[in-house]
Amino acid sequence: MFSRYKKPSSATPVQPSAATAAPKAATPQQAKARPAPAPKKAAPARATPEDKERKRRQRLGEIKVELHKRLLEDLNLAALEHASESDLKQEIQAICGEALEEMSIVLNKDERVTLHQDLFDEVMGLGPLETLLKDETVNDILVNGPQQIFVERAGKLQLTDITFKDEKHLLRIIDKIVSAVGRRVDESNPYVDARLQDGSRFNAMVPPIAVDGSLVSIRKFKKEKLGIDDLVKFGAFTEEMAAYLQAAVACRLNVIVSGGTGSGKTTTLNALSSFINDAERILTIEDTAELQLQQTHVGRMESRPANVEGKGAVSQRDCLRNALRMRPDRIIVGETRGEEVIDMLQAMNTGHDGSMTTIHANSARDGVSRLENMIAMAGIEMPLKAVRSQIASAVNLIVQASRLQDGSRRMVSITELTGMEGEVISMQEVFRYERLGVEPDGKIIGRFTATGVRSHYSERFRQWGYDLPPSLFEPVAG
């Protein structure tokens, strides 16, 4: 049965344990010495269904650990690389059936199916995380130590009943993920960014930095590409805002998507990129490749951390400098958060119109301040007025994304940078999201509206063939 995948081994008879050995008959002297039977105690309280389920899961977990050890001993791991999924599952079922029989353990059909799938996930997948990765409703997976796994569904965090056996089990899964992409995590390098096979973003931090057990966060990669129409349907913004953004991207305005963690910046950037002409050459630069551009001519770059010797690091700034020599029409940086900001602004100012990036900020004005701070952190000594002049001439549009209290994601503001007034960057908001109230179930009530300010780039839109009607910029009545 195990000719292909099971290691050859000599069979050893299973000795019955002391607990399962047949009891010896008592001698007459022992029988006389036995004390009188104690009076019957009151019947214990009945276990609740929750207790039964907890004990059942605990029992299955103990069995799974034992069977997993046996699988690692019996399976020829080198041969598994060429094994099909169905063949491997059959092999696991056979080895488990034999082991359960030796251990005198009886499981029902559902328990066996669950056990076989869990063991397959342990051998070929990511153990307990595999179920959550396959769940299409889960957006984020957050692990706080081996016994606490949260997921985000529809913008809300939920505690799951899935756990790891212990910290060693969790560390083994983390090491399996990072080693697959040529990275490492240990006491000397206790945190790591990586990418799963499906493109999901993975971040981990291990002890001693993580005090109560390893911390893991996984931002799942959406298999379906959300376009502008999808975001309009979901209520992220309106058709009027979509028409304006289409004109802005097609006319090669430089766009920054601003927002907090999980606000939908990358999703928005992906959707905006759909308006780029298919004939243009696009280069993308990211720490962890997430962008899903639909154009034909796309060159993707990913930064790289230093190796064990502290050498070989390639930063986003290195990629950006090299990209300028590769004849790009547009450059898209997944996220600007450091010294690469100065190269990004120079690219926007030197003929690479239509470039885009994302930053972390709470508003458009805060976004400009963040750009100023990042330039200062890059160690470039420039007068503040020169820095602001550089930003004002490079950036045309800031799109502010936000995740509201009810978990919904909205494009809460579209703001244009129109130049300098003295030493201050002048800005005008074209569209905004107005909050009107909260429903009893906590859902936010609001509406999108234009501010009544006509776009500063209306003439440019018209020259490029996008003659937007004046009604597009009229505020919603009432």
N, C-alpha and C positions, 0 to 999 in steps of 0.2 A: 504493500500500500504506500510505503514511504520511500520508494526506490529513487525518486528524483530529488526530494528536498530534505529527507530525514538523514541525519548523520548515522553512520553505522556504529552500533554500540552493543556491548554484551548485556543481555537481560539479567537482571538481578531480582530474585524473588522478593516480594514485598512482605516484610515481617509484620505481623499484627502488633499493634501498640498495646501497652498495658491497659489502656482504657477500653480497647475493643476485645482483649483476650477473654476466653470463656472463664467464668468464675469457678474456683475449686469448691468441692463439697465441704461443708463444715463438719468437724469431728464432734462426737457427743460432748466432750469437755467444753469445746467452744460454744456449743449450743446451750449448755447449762449456764455458762458465764455471761450469756447475753442478757442485757437488762430488759425489763418489761417495756413493751412498746409505749411510746409517749402518747399522751392524749392528742387527738386530732386538733390541728389549729384551724382557725377560720380560713376559708378559701381566699386566696389573694385576689386583688382587684383585677378585672379583665383589662388586657392591653388594648389601647385605642388603635384604630386603623393606622394612625400616623406612626405609632411605636412599631407596629408590625412591619410597615413599609420601611422604616429606618433600619430595623434589624435585618430585613431581607436584603436591603442594599449593602449593609455592612457585611453580611454573610457572603453575598456575591463578590464583593470587593476582595475579601480574604481569599476566596477561591480563585479569583482572577489573578491575584499576585502569585499564587502558587503555580497556576497553569502557565503564566507568563515566563516564570523561571524555567519551567520544563520546555517550553517552546524554544527559548534561547539555547537550551542545551541540545535539543533534538533537531532543530531546523538547520539546514545547511545555508547560512545567510548569504554566502557567495553565489549560490544558485538562484536566490530569490530575485536577483536583478533581471533575469530573463523569464521569470514565471508570470503567467497571466493571473489576473485577480481571481477568476473562478477556480483555477487550479490551487492557488494558495489557500483560498477559503476552504476547499475540500480537504486539503492537507491539515489545516488547523482543526477542522471539525473531527477528523479521524484521530489526531493526537489527543485532543481534548476528551473525546469519547473513551479512549483507552485509559487516560489518566484518571478520569472521574470514576471509571470502573475499579481501578486499583485503589482509589481513595474511598470507595464505597459511598459515593455521594450521588444522590438522585435529584435531578432537576427536571422541572416541567418543560414543555416545548418552548414557551415564551422566554423562560430564563436561559435556556440553551442558545436561542437565537441571539438574545442580548449579549450573552457571554462571548459567543463566537465573533460578533461584530466588534465588541470592545477589544478583543485580543487581536483582531485584524488591524484595528486602528493603532494599537500599541506597537505592532510589528512594522507596519508599513506607513502609518499616518502619524498624527500628533496626539495620540492618546485621547484623554477626555475632551480636548479642544476640537476634535474632529467633528463631533456632532454639531457643535455651535458654528463651525466654519461652513457646514453644509446647509444650515438653516438660513433661508433667504430673508427672513424677517429681522435677523440680527445685523446691526450696523457696526457695533463696536463690541469687543470682548476685553474685559478688564479683570485681571487676576491679582488679588491682594493676598499672596501667600497660598499655600496648598489647599486650604479649606474654604476659600471664599472667592467665587467667580461671579462677576456681574456681567450683564449684557445690556446694550442699549437697543431698544425697539421703539420706533416712532418717536425718537427724541427723549425717551424716558428710560432711566436706569432700573434694572430689575435684578434681584439676587436669584441665582439658579441653584438647583440642588446637586449640581455636578461638582465633584471635588477630585483632587489628586490624593494619592495614598499618603504621601509625606513630602517633605522638601526635596529629598533626593529624587523622587519621581518627577517633580516639577523641573528641577535642574536638568534632568536627563532630556526632557522634552525641549527645553530652551537650547541646550547644547546641540540637539538634533537639528533645530531650525537654523542656528547661526553657522554651524559647520557646513551646512549645505550650500551656503553662499560665500564660503571662504572667510568667515569672520570668527571671532572668539569672544568669550566672556568668562571671566574668573575674578579672583580677588584683586589681581593687579590691574584688570580692566573690567570694572564691575557694571558697565552699562554698554548697550549696543543697539544700533539701528540696523534692521535687516528687512528683507522682502521675502514673503512666502512665494511658493511656486505659482500661485494664482495672481500674484501682484499685490496682495494685501500688505499693508505697512505694519511692521513688527518692531516693538521697542521693549527692551527688558532691562531691569536693574536687579542685581543679585546681592546677597549679603557679602560683606558687612554693611554696605551702604543701605540696603533695604533691611530695615531692623526686624520686622515681623515676618520675614519670608520674602521670596522673590516677587517682584512686581512686574507684570506683563501687560502691555496694551496692544491690541491688534485692531487696526482700522481696516475693515474688510473692503476688498476691491469689488466694485459693482461690475458684474459681467455685462449687463445691458448699459449702453451709453445713453445717459440722459441728455436730450437735446433741449433747445430753447422751448419747443412746443410742450415737452414734458414738464418743464419747470413752470410754464404758464398755467398748465392744467393743474399742477399741484399747488398753485397759489403763491409761488415764490416771487413773482412779479406779474405785470399786466402785458397785454399785447402792445399797448402804446410804448411801454418801456422797452419791449423787445425790438420794436421797429427802430427806436432811437439807438439802441445798442448795436443793431445790425449796421446802421449807417456809420456809427462811430468806429466799429472794427473794420468795416470794408474801406472806409476812407483813411485808414492807417493812423488813427489816433493812438497815442501811447496810453495804455490802460493799466491801472493798479487795482486789484481786487483786495479789499481790506476787510478784516473781521477777526473774531475770536476763534479759539479752538473749537472745531466741530460745527462751525457756522455755515459751512458749505462753500468755502473759498475755491477749493480745487474743482468741485463740481461746477461752479459758476465759470471758472476759467476754461474748463473743458467745453462747456456749452458755447461760450463766446468764441472759442477757436473755430467753431463750425462755420462762422461767417468769413473766414479767411479764404481767399481765392486758392483753388487747387493748384494753380500754376506757380505759386510762390514757394520758395525754399525756406523751411522753418527748422530752427535748431532749438531743442529743449534741453534745459539743464536743471537737474534735481539732485537732492541728497538721496532720496528713495524714489525710483521711477514710478509715478502714479498717473501722469497725464495720458489721456487716450485720444490722440488727435486723429481725425479721419482723413486728413490730406494725404496725397501720394508722396510728396517730397518732404519727409520729416527725418531729421537726424537727432537721435536721442543720446544724451550724455548723463552719466551718473557719477557723483563724487565718490571718493574712496578714502576710508580711514587709514591710519598708519598701521604697519604690520607689527609683529611681536618685537622687532628691533627698533620700533619707532620711526621707521622709514617707509617711503612709498606712498605717503598721503597725497591725494589729489583733491583740492578744495573746489568749491563752486566757482571761486574767483579764477582759479587756474583754467577751469573748463570755459568760463566766460571769455577770458582773454584769448584762448585758442579759437573759440567760436567766431570771434571778430575777423579771423583770418580765413574763414571757411565760406565766404561769400553768402552770408545769410540775407534773406529779405526781412525776416522777422526773427527775433530771439525771445523765447519764452522761458523765464526762470520760475521753477515751481514755487519756491518761497525765498524771498530776500530777507536775511536776518543778520547780516554781518558786513564785513568789509567789501563783499562783492557788490554792494549797493553803488559805489562810485563808478565801477565799470559798467553797471547796468545803466546808470544815468548818462554816462558818456556815450554808450551805444545808442540810446534813445536820441541823443543830441547830434549824432554824427552819421545820419543817413539810414538808420535802422528803424524808420517810423513803423508804428503798428506793433511794437514790442509790448509784452505783457508780463506781469509778475503778481505775486501775492505778498502781503505783509500782515503782521498781527497788529491790529489797532482797533480802538473802540469807536472811532468816528473818522470822517475825512480829515478834519483839522488835526486830530491826533496822529493820523497817518503821515501827514507832512512833518510833524514833530519827530516821529519815529525815524523818518528818512534823515532828518538833520542829525539826530543822535547817532545813527549808524555811521554816517560820514565822520562824525567826531571820533567814534570808537575805532574807525579804520586808521586813526593816527595821522590823518591829513589835516594840516593846519591851514584853514582858509577862513577869511572873514565871514561872519554870519550872513552878511548881505550877498556875498558871492555864492555861498552855499544855497541860499534861498533862490537866487537868480538861476542857478543851475537846475534846481528842482522845478521851478516855474516854467522854464523853457523846455524841460524834458518830459514832464508828466502833463497830459491833457485831461485825464478823466480818472476819478476815484469812485469805484463801485463798492458800497459798504454793505456787507452781508452780516446777518445776525441770527442767532438762535434765541427765540423768545422763551418765556417761562413754561409755556405749554409744550415745548419741544419742537414747534414748527420753525422752519427756516424761511426768512424773508430777506429780500433785497431792500433794506430800509432807507437807502439814500443813493442817488447818483449825483455827483458833484463835479463841476468843471473847474479847472484851474485856468484863470484868464490872464495871468501876468503878475506884475509887481506894482504895488502902490507904495512908494517910498521904500521902506525896508520890510514890508509885509506882503506875503503872497495873497493875491486877491482870488477869491473863490466864489462860485455861485451854485446853489443847489437847484437842480432842474426837476428831479422827482424825489418824493419822499413817501414813507409809510407812516400814516397817522393812526395811533392807537385810540380807540373809542371807549373801550371798557373790557370787562371780563365776564364771561358766562359763569353760571353756578358750578359747572364742571371744570372750571379753570381755563377754558379755551379763550384765547385772546381774540377780541373783536377789533377789527381795524380796516383800513382801506388805503389803497395807493392813490396818490394824486400828484399832478404836476404843480409846481409852485407858481406858475404864471410867468416865469422868466424864460424868454426865448433863448435858445441855445447860442452860445458865443461862436459856435462853429457852423451855423446855418449856411453861410456862404460857401464854406468848404464842402458841406454836404451837397449843396446844389451843383457845384462844379463837378462833383464825382457822380452825379446822376441820382442823388437821393434828396429830392425836394420834399422835405417833411412838411405837412400842412400845419398852419398856425394853431389849429384846434388841438394838435397833439400836446401843446404846452399850456393849455388852459386848465386851471384847477377844477376839480370836481365840485359841482354846486352842492350847497347844503352841508 
